[in-house]
Amino acid sequence: MKKRIFYLLMVMILAILPACNKDKKKLPNDDIAQAITDFVPIPSIQTVTTKLELINPPKILAVMPGTAYKPGADDQRRSYALGVLQADLMLAAIVGNGSVLDRYYEDYIDLATALNLEKQAAEVKTAMQDLVRAGEWAEISSACAQLKQKYEAAAWDSAQYETYTLYLLGQWVEVSRLYSVIFAEEQAETVADSPFEDGLWTSIHKNMQLFSTEDLTGSNWFQKSYNEVAKLAELTDSPSGFIVNSAALGKISAMTGLINEIIAKDTP
């Protein structure tokens, strides 16, 4: 069963990349082509989900969204939404809750269908349901992590850096938002280890600076979300150090929540 679901997930991954990037324009000149080499890999959200594994499941479930995230009506925002749902699926697998996983997975399937992946989406859904019925939560968690890792690698290796960055942005916005809500009250004014790797938001921000697809960079939702990412980078990557307390977590929660809202609802 494990081999079967990993195979199906890989099929889905390979099929989704051209669909997510079908509006990608050719690079306009050699200068932009050279700049592409400056895109940098973004750390994995597993640095945060590992910390969340130590939290009682009810605390995680209490802050998870009651409905699945809905993207705006273009492929770039669908790529972002895929990242958001990826984070939600991973957390649902961590807490071992089938009904919550289904809550997001149904929309994950709908999103895949919108990207012309009807056949692959149906196959993956069936395989995941089999694992849920069997209560194989360790395999479900591994399958979600494999999907994430394989998708990221495929996007990076094929130089689809905008798709890669938007997918990771969706993951990090969602997991940061949920982490901040969970820990905001508990942290109070005490200093704790930062859940964010040094330079995380700066790396995302720099990658977004290199985007060259005109209908993307000229959109309202991109410009507004780009500004919020810049604020996150300034807050968490401050030269004086990032102190994790209730005030800082409140700011992170507000900014990441706003990014989700902008990308879901703002006009092109």
N, C-alpha and C positions, 0 to 999 in steps of 0.2 A: 504493500500500500504506500509506503514512504517513497519508494522509487517512482511509483506511478504519479503521485502528486507533484514531486519535484520535476518530473518530465513535463507534466501538463503546465506547470507554472513557467517553465523555460519556454515552452511553445508560445505561451501568452506574452512573455517578455519580448521575444524576438519579433512577434507580430505587432506589438504596440508601438515600437519605436518609430517606424515610418509614418504611422498614423498620427502620432503626437506631433510630428515635425513636418507635416505635409505643407505647411504654409511658410516654411523656412526659406528665406531668400538667399541667393548667391551672395557671397561676400563682395562688397563693392570695390575693393582695391587691395593691393598687396599690403598696405599698412594694417588694415583690419585683419588680414590673414595672419600677419605676424603677431598681432595682439592676441589672437586666439590662444597662442601658446602660453599666455600668462594666466589662463584659467587655472584654478587650483582645486584639488580635491577637498571636499567638505567632510568633517568628522561625522561619525555615525551617531544616531540618536540612542544607540544602545548604551552609551555612557550615562544617559538619564534613565532609560527603562530599567537598567540594572539596579539603580537606586530605588526605583519605584517597586521593584520586586520585593523589597523589604517592608513595604507598607501593607497594612491589612487591606485585603480586597475591597471591603465595604467603603473605605476611604477613597479608593480609586473610582469605584463605581458611582459614588455620590457626585463626582465632578464631571464624569464623562457625559458628552452631549446626548440629549434625549432623542435627537434625530441625526441622520447622517448629513455631513457637510455637502452643500450644493454649490457647484462651481458656476462661474459665468459661462456664457455661451460661446466659447472659442477654445481651440485645442491647447493654447498655452495655459489657460486657467484650469482646464481639465487635467493637465499635467501636475499643476499645483495641488488640485483637489485629490489626485491620486496619492500624493504624498501625505495629505491630511488623513485620508482614510487608511493609508498604510499604518500611520502611527496609532490610530484608533483600533485597528485590527490587532496590532501587536499588544496593546494594553488589554484588549478583551481576551486575548489568548493567555496573557499573564495571569489574569484573575480567574480564568477557567469558566467563563460564563457564556453558554451557548446562545442564549436569547440576545445578549448584548452584541455578540459577534455577528449574529444574523442581522441585527439592526443596521450595522454598517456594511456588511457584506452584500446585502441586497442592492444597495446603492453603488457599491464597488462594481457589481456586475452590470448595473445600468450604465455606469460610466464607461466600462469596457465596451458595452454594446454601442454607445454613442461614438466610440472610436473604431467602429467596424470590426469588433472582435466577438460577434455573436456566438460562433461555434466554440471558440476557445473558452469564452466566459462560461458557457453552459457546462463544459467538461470540467473546468476547475471548480465550479460551484458544486457539482455532484461529488467530486473527490473530497472536498472540504466537508460536505455534509456527512459523508461516510465516516470521517475522522471524528466529527462531533458526536455522532450517534455512538461510536465506540468509546467515547470519553478519552481519546488519545490526545490530551492537551499538550503534552511535551512535543509530540509530532506536529501538532497544529502551530505551536509557537515556533518550532524550527522551520516549518514551511513558510510562515510569514516572514521570518528573518531571511530565508533563502530568496524569497521573492524580492525583498528589498535589495539585498546584496547583488543579485544577478541583474536586476534592472539598472541599478546604478553603474555597475561595471559595463553593461552593454551600451548605455548612453555615453559613458566616458570614452570607452574604446572606439566608438564610432564618431567621436568628435561632435556629438550633439549636446554641446555644453549648456545651451540655454534650457533645453529640456531637463538635463541633469540638475542644473541649479534650481529650477522651479520645483522639481520633485523633492529635492532636499529641503528647500525653503518650506514647502508644505509640511514636511515631517517635523522640522524644527520648530515652526510656529506652533503647531498643535501640541507637541510634547512639552514645549516650554510653557505654554498657556496652562496646561493641566498641572504640571509640576508646580507652577507658581501659585495656583489656587490652593493646592493641597498643603503647601508648606508655608504660605503667607502668615497664617496665625501662629503656627508652631514656632517659627523662627524668632518672632518678636524682635528684640534688638540684639540678640546674640549673633555672633559671627559663625558661619558654617562654611564648609568647603563648597566652592562653586560647582554646580552640576555641569557647567559649560566649559568646554576645553578652551584654553587660551587662544584668542584670535578667531573664534568660531564665527561670530557675526561680522567681523571685519572681512573674513574670507568670503562670506556670502555677498556682502556689500561690494567687494572688489569684483567678484564675478559678474554681478548685475551691471556694473559700470561698463563691462565689455560687451554687453548685449548689442547686437547690430540689426536685428529684425525690426524694420521701421514701424510696422503696424503694432508691434509689441511695445517698443520703447516710447512711441508717441501716444500710447493709450493713457487715459486718466488713471486707471487702476494700477498700472505699472509705476507711474511716476509717484503716486501717493504711497504705495507699498514700499517703494524704493526709499522714500524719505523716512518711513518708520524703521526700516532695516538700518538706516544710517544712525538713527537715535539709539537703537539697540546696541549697535557696535560701539557708539560713544559711551554708553552706560556700562556695558560689561567688559569692554577692553580698555578701560581708562588707565592711563599711565600710573596713576596712584593706587591702582588695584581695585578689584570689584568686591565689595562687602555684601554678602548675602544676608539680608535682613528683611523684615516685613515691608519696609518702604520700597526697597529695590524690587522685591518680588511683585509688589502691587503695580509698579511701573511696567514690569515685563508682562504681567497679565493684561494690562490695559493696551499696550502696544501690539502684542500678538493677537489679542482679540480684535483690535481695529484692523489689522492686516487681513484676518479672515473675513471680516465684514466687507472691506473694500474690494477684495478679489471676488467675493461672491456677488456683490450687488452693484458695484460702481459701473458706470457706462464705459464703453470702449474709448 
